[in-house]
Amino acid sequence: MAEYAILLYAPVLDFEEDDGGAARAEHDQHSEDLQREGTMIAAFALEPHTMSTSIRGDVITDGPFLETKEVIAGFCIIEAPDLDVALEIARRNPICHQGGGVEVRPVEGWVIPTRPVHEH
């Protein structure tokens, strides 16, 4: 079975609005559904985009500082027999009706270190 990354894009303004936790609860339920189905391998919600640090060449800046209306809110890795099934799974993500969208990409490979790469 192939693995696919589903990148979640949310409107920038939605990150700043408080809906009482309703949107988060819907995402939590969606995550539980995918886990129960056995399709989700891993999922990560990201801190707000205002917490990011960007590196462009030799320049490091606080924040994303990209001219964009959407930011990456999180991502998950799923297993699906093919892209069509992966798209159906991605289409069910609540962000699709919460003003955002998803991007689906095949996973090329995994790197799981078996020992620390660098010790301090």
Summary of the structure (lengths in Angstrom):
residues: 120
radius of gyration: 16.2
end to end distance: 38.1
largest distance: 45.2
contacts: 272
relative contact order: 0.31
helix: 31%
strand: 35%
